[in-house]
Amino acid sequence: MFAAAAVLALIRIVRGPSIVDRMAGSDTLLTVLICVLASEMALNGHLNTLPLLIALAMTASIGTLAVARFVSRVRRQSDER
């Protein structure tokens, strides 16, 4: 199921067509990756990849905020014209 979700997210990233669609695909792909790593940690009973999970979560949230700010600026500029 994780592989299918990752493939569908990659298709959304490649096909787009807008930056918002690509960001949604990227967020989905990062979420799937976080879920895979968390599942592997739970199954094997270790916390070795916890720093990686935290870094991925931070990257996903910062990336989403950056794209949201970019899109809002572009829309604001197009409304002013």
Secondary structure, 3 states (H helix, E strand, C coil): CHHHHHHHHHHHHHHCCCHHHHHHHHHHHHHHHHHHHHHHHHHHCCCCCHHHHHHHHHHHHHHHHHHHHHHHHHHHHHHHC
